[in-house]
């Protein structure tokens, strides 16, 4: 290998790119895992802060499929994400998939993926617009996915 090629190879290894650099590993980790109850016509709130630069998967499940719960997440602090807006995010209409017509969420499940820049904080609201109390589980996990 010529001197120029060796220098370029060492530079790539040093920056983590190329064959000699470290490889990326997918990562998942728990941020919040709670079980709760929400009375009819009320809202339960939780605050989560992303521990790493990642995406946050927010998953709400409840066993009483006669009740429909809602979920939203409002950004309350940007952490290191310069220029973020204090938006409120809600789950999409349905989970998606290969169907040309969007399918709705199955009863008892809502899920959304949001930006989890390190230090970004969300206020999560679980709402019950029904006429009876409902129990639920709320899990928030961070996810780092490597590009292929």
Secondary structure, DSSP 8 states (H G I E B T S, - for coil): --HHHHHHHHHHHHHT-STTS-----EEEEEEEEEEEE-TT-EEEEEEE-SSSEEEEEEEE-S-TTS-EEEEEEEEE-TT-TT----EEE--SS---S-SS-----TTEEEEEEEE-TT-EEEEEEEE-SSS-EEEEEEEEEEE----
